[in-house]
Amino acid sequence: MESAQVLRVVIVDDEAPARARLRDLLGDIAQEQPTVVVGVAANGVEALRLLESEAADVVLADIRMPVMDGVELARHLGRLEKPPAVIFTTAYDEYAVQAFELSAVDYLLKPVRAQRLADALAKVHRRQPLADAALAALAPGARQHFSVSERGRILLVPVADVLFLRAELKYVTARTAEREYLLDESLVQLEQEFAGRFLRIHRNCLVARAAVVGVERAGEHDGEPHWDILLAGLPEGLPVSRRQWPAVKQTLGI
């Protein structure tokens, strides 16, 4: 990407003065790095909705924002067919900055300086896709949303609404009380990321601990007796494998 090419920019920050400053700085460096601001957002969810209708080359994203922070936003953007470059703006201390450098994610320390912003934009054409592993290292906490690609849109499914995750062929089905969603993720990775929220009951199934309302004996009449987990908001029980039953029993205090 040549520096003369006009970059389409989305600014994401929960503070209006910070958004205004970035817009002003982009105007100050317009001759060196021409840009056009195609939209602004106050958090990651607003940014994703905006990007459904506006194509962008670069997202300038604050790190700490309500609803959805900049790191989780970047992880969702990475699943787009043509993800924009992400440049973080942050007030993190020097140790966090070192983490950014090691992960090859560009960043701007607040207060953002014009030349630093110009230098960051100049690197856009040399960028590497933001790896989930690197982003997870910057924000070790679990995500608040799953992202689902559906009919050209990114749907955000709150993790707290998911009753269970079940591996089926190459996808994972995430079930809420209302419907099912297909996730292009590994059940093993999801188990590691959400270890405190989901409990493995079968080699292909994790259930939300908070949704468990009990267990019941099943299969007595068909010759395959086993235990089912009962989840709030779900009419049918989910079978617990013999291998997982001791751990499930211990976890649930049965």
N, C-alpha and C positions, 0 to 999 in steps of 0.2 A: 504494500500500500504506500503510495507516494505521499510526501508531506503536503503536497498541493491539493490533494483530494479532500473535499469537504466531508468531514466526519459528522454523522448524525448522532447526537448525544442526548441521553436521558440522565437527569440529575435526580438522585434519591437521597433525601435527608429529612429528618423529622423537624428540623429547625428552619423556619422561613429565612432568617438572616443568612444562614449558611448556604441555602439554595441561591439566594440573591447574589452572594459573594462569588460563587462559582460561575454564575451567569455573567457577572461583570468581568471576571478574570478571563473567561472565554472570549469576551469582546476585546479585551486588552491584547490578547495574543492572536487575534484573528489573521493578521498578515502572515505570521509564522506558521500557525496551525489553524487553518480555516475550519469552522464548525458551524452547525446549526442545531439549536436546542429543539428537539421534537417533543419534549414533554418533561414534566417534573412530577415527583411523587414524594409522599411523606413516609413511606415504609415499603418493604419488599412486596407485600400483597398488591398495593396500588401500582407498583412498578410492573409487576407481571400482567396485571389487567391492561395497563397502558401499552405494553409491548405486544399485546394481541392484535392491536390495530396500527401500531407505529413501528416500522423497522428502525433499528438502531445499530450503529457500529460500536458505540462505547456507552457503558453505564458507569457514571460516577456515583459510587454508593458509600454512604456512611456505614460504619460498622454497627454502632449501638443505636437501634431504633425499636420502637414498640411494634407489636403485632408480628413482624418478621424482620430480623436483622439482616445486615448486608451479607454476611457469610452464608446464611441459609438461602438468601436470594440468589447468590452466585451459584450455589449447588443446583437450584432449580433451573437457572439460565443455562447451565451446562448440558441440560437434557434437550435443549432446543436443537432443531436441525441445523440452524446457523446461529450459534450463540454469539452475542456481542462480547467485545472485550470488557472486562470489569476492572476498574481502577478504584481501589478503596480509598476513602478519606477517613482518617482516624486520629484520635487524640491518645492512642495507646502509648505506654511508656517504652523505653528503649529495649526492654526484653521482648515485648510483643513485636516491635519493629524488626528485631533480628529474626523472629519466626517468619514474618512476612518475606524477608529477604531470602531465607532458606527455601521457602516454598515457591519462589519465583513469581509471586503475585505482586503486581505493582501497588504502591500505596502513596498517599499524600498526607503528610502530617499537617494537622490544623495548628495555626492558621495557614491555609494553603497559599503558596507563593506562585506568582505568575510563571516564572521560569521553570519551576518544578512541574507545574501543570503542563507546560509546553513540552518538556522533556518526556513526561509520561505519555502524552498523546503521540509523540514521535515514535514511541516503542510499540504502538498498537499493531503495526503491520508485522512485527517480529514475535508477537505473542504466541504462547503455547496455551492450549486449552487448560482451564483450571481443573486440576485433578481432585476428585472427591476426597482422596486420602490427604492431600495437602490442606484442603479447606477444613477437613475434620480436625486436623492438627491445630488449626488456628482457633477453632471453636469446638472443643472436645465434647460439649453437651449435645444431646440428641436433638434432632430436628423437631419442629413443632408441626410440620406438615409433610405429607407425601405429595409428590407431584405426579400427575397422571396425564399422559398425552392422549387426547380424545378428540377426534374430528378437527384436528388442526389447532386445538386449544390446549393450554396447560390448566388442568383442574387441580386445585389445592384441597387435599383431604386432611382435615385436622387429625393428627395422630390420636388424640384423646377420643375421637369418635369411632375408632376402629375396634371391633370386637375380637376379630381373629385374623391371622395371616396364614394362608395355606398355599404351599407350593403345588403348582399344576403345570406339567410340562416345563416350558422355559420361562413361565411367568409366575408371579405370586399374586394370589387373589387377596385383596384387602376387603373385608366385609364390615359394613356399618349396619346400623339398624334399618337403614333405608335401602341400600343396594350394595352391589359388588363393584370393585375397581380392579383393573389389572396393573400391576407394578412390574416394571422391567428391572427387578432387583433380585439379589440372592437372599434366600431365607436365612442362611448362615450369617451373612453380613447384617441383616436386620436384627437377628437375635443378639449379636454382639453390640450393636448400636443402642438397642432398646432393652438391655438386659433387665433393668429394674421395672419395666412396664409390662413386658410380655413373658409368658411362661411356656416352655416347650412341653406339649402333651403327646406329640407323635413326631416321627422323623420328618413329616411334611407339614406340621401345624404348630403355630404359636397362638396362645390366647391372651387377651388382656386380663391381667390379674384383677384389676378393679371391677371387671364385668362378671367375674365368677360369683355365682350365687349358690352353688352346691354341686354335688355329684350324685349319680344314681347308677344302680346296677342295670345292665342291659344285656341282651343277647342270650338270656337263659333258655329261650324256646328254640333257638336255631342252632344250638350246640356250640356257640362261640361267646361264652360269657365274658364281659369286660365292663369297665367303668366308663361312663360318659360324664363329661364336664357340662354343666348347665350355665349358660350365660344370660344375663339380663338383656331383654330385647330380642332374643333369638329363640324361636319355637322348638328347634331341634337340638338335641345334645350332640356333642362332639366326642368321638371315641378317644380314650387314652390308651396308648400302647402299653403292653406288659413291661417293656423296658423302661418307660418313663413313669409308670405308676408310683414306684417308691419315692422318686424325687417330687412328683406332684403331691403325693400324700404328705410328705414332710413339709413342703412349702405351704400347703393349705392348712396344716395343723390338724389333719384328720386322724 
